[in-house]
Amino acid sequence: MRTTPLQVRIPLLAMGVLAVTLAITTLLSFQLRMLTGREGLATTLERERGRLQRALPAIARQVESPGAPVASTLRGAAERYFELNPGTETYLTVIHLGDGSLTAEVGPRPIERLIERGEVPPDGSGGVETVETTEGRILTSSGAVATDAGPIEVQVLAPLEPVRREAVAALLRVGAASLVSLVIGALVLTVMLRRALKPLGDLAATARHSDLEQLSLRVPEPRRADEVGILATEVNHMLERLETAVTEQRRLMASVSHELRTPVTIARGHIEVLERLGADDEDRRRIVELVRDELARVTRLVDDLMTLARSTAADFLVPGTVSLRDLMEDLELRTKGFGLGSIVFHPCPDATFTGDADRLSQAALNLIVNAHVHTPADTPIEVEAAYDAAAVSLAVRDHGRGIDPEVAATAFEPFVSGAGAPRRSTGLGLAVVRAVVDAHHGSVDVRTGDGGTSVTLRIPNAG
């Protein structure tokens, strides 16, 4: 299934989130502009009405004539006020008299049309009100002004449409700026994201071209130490481990093939000789014995390989309570069955510890067999066990020629043997010992020289 790349999906998602955020911000800005515009217009109307309340009483006293009718005085005061204040395009002032109304000369055209049609909203109870009219929504502020000649009803009206137009204009400006910001932000995000995700593309390309035949490829590691950089570094470490593991596996398989091919070829050749030649009973006996030895060697080789293969499995060990004395007695009994010659088992303490008795016995037996096949006949071999609060130790010592220094450093690796090693050795015995000790989180100590070799296994005492 074809999917959209992250370099496209993430900018699109970010643009969507940013677009919604900008849209909400723009709408809130529009509403705020409408609110502040209305409040500003209302303040203007209230200020005009306040000026009327202050000016009309003084003007009425100035135009008042003795004996003149009250209505004439009030009209004269209104006319005089409009002479001094002809009006503004923002609002229109209306003074209501008993015989009609007077308005300022200048005012917003929508309010003038309402007056021409006689649709001026009635006086309110005071304060600023919003009224729906045929010319749209308007604000009106009305109230009574007390003069010496009597009260005068005044009203100040203003349309809200200019406020709305200004808010819409501001909305369009903010919307255009938001759109430009959105486009620029998307471009910047795309470029930055492309650079940030480049190591992931390199990682995918490396994984695509890597196989068991070509594990030398590496991911270019970015200089920055962020999550992507850490991922690239860890992938390179993984490829290095895989390359090492595959190299070791190939070397192991080559060694196994060589080791298996030799005894199988020998056994097959002698069986063919036995089939074709009229061998006497003694010849047949020797051939059968040789074939049996070679097949036994193959069996030991396969058993050791299976042990090494399972050494990293979770169930390689079956830990339990182990009696050190029982372990040594079982080991002594098994060596007698193998016919390994002169082996001396020193007395051991009666102690218990936690471990896998079968695996430890296998490791110790491999040490004994290894010492037997690499030393001259009848060379004494000593086996000794010790116990303390920290660890259990098991030592196997021989009195042979010692291990070649060139071999000692790698003696516990698979298929390592020194020059002149007997052919009946599988080359895996010490590798199995190492695997068993490592599984017990223990250690192996090797000391060798002209007087012989001593190998000591130390297993931590868990109780």
C-alpha positions, 0 to 999 in steps of 0.5 A: 500500500502506497503511503504519503512520505513523512516529509509531506504528511508532517508539513500538511498536518502542521499547516492544518493545525496552524491554519485552524489556529490562525483562523480562530485567532483571526475571528477572535481579532474580528470580534475584539475589533467589533467590540472595541469599536462599539465601545469606542463609539458608545463612549463618543455618544456619551461624551456628546450627550454630556456636552449637551447637558453642560452647554444647553442650560447656559445657552438657554439662559443666554437666549432667554428673553423676559416674557418670551414663551418657554418653547421659544427659549428652548428652540433658540437654545437648540438652534444656538447649540447647532450653530456652534456645533454643526455636527460630524460624520460619526454621529448625529445629534437630535434635540426633541422639542414639544413642537418637533425636533432639531438636528445638526447640519452634518451627520451620517447619511444612514441616520439622516435617511432615517430622520427623513423617513420619520424612523428615528428610534424613540428616546430610551430610558437613558444610556446607550442602546443598540437598535435594529433599523432599516439602515442597519444596526445603530447606537443611540444615547438619549436623556433629558437635559434640565434648563431654567426654561424647562427640560429638553430631550436630547438624542445622539445616534450613530450607525454601527456599519462603519465599525463593522467595515473597519473590523472587516478590513482589519479581518482581511488584513489579518487574514492576508498576513496569516495566509502569508505566514502560513505559506512561509511557515510551511516552506520553512518547516518543509525545508527543516523537516527534509534536513531533519529526516535526511538521516532516516532516508539514509537509514532506509537506503542502507537497510535496503542495500544491506544483506548478509553478503554486504554488511559493511555499509554504514549510515552517515551520522549527523553531527547533532546529538538528537534522537535521529542522530542517536538512532543513526549511531545505534544502527551503525553499532547494530550493523557492526555487531551483525557483521562481526556475528556473520563473520564469526558464523561463517568461520565457525561453519567453515571449521565445522565443515572441515571437522565433520568432513574428516571423520566422515570421510575416514569412516566412509573410506574404511567401510568401503574397504571393508565391503570390497576387500576380503579382510580377515577378522583382525582387519575387520576388528581394527576397521570397525574400531576406527569407524566407531572412534570416528563416529564417536568423535562426530557425536562429541562434536555435534553435542558440543556444537549443540551446547554452544548453540544453546548457550545464549538461550534462556533455558540453557541453565536449570539452576537448583541447589547443588551439593558440592560433594555429590557433584564431585562424586558423580564426576569421579564416577563418570571419569572411571566410565570414560577410562581416562587413566590416573585422575586424583580427586581431592576431598572436598567440603560438604557445602551447597550452592545454587547452579546447574549441576549437569552443566557444571559437571559437563564443563568439569568433565571437558576440562579433564578430557582436555587435560587427558588428550593433551598430555602424555599417557599416565600423566597425573590429573588432579581435581580439587573443589573449594568453597567460601562465602564468595564463590565455589571453585573447581580446579583441574591440574595436569603435569604436562608440558603446558599450553603454547603461549600463542594458543593460551590467549585463545584457548577457549574459543571454538576450534582452537588447538595447538600444533601437534594436538591429537586428532581425537580432540574436537576443538570445542571442549574449552569453548563449552567450558567458557559458555557454561561459566559465562552462563553462571556469571563466573570466571575462568583462571588459566595458569600454565607453564613447564610444570603443567596447566591449572584451570580454575572455574569460579562460580559466584555463591548465591546461597 
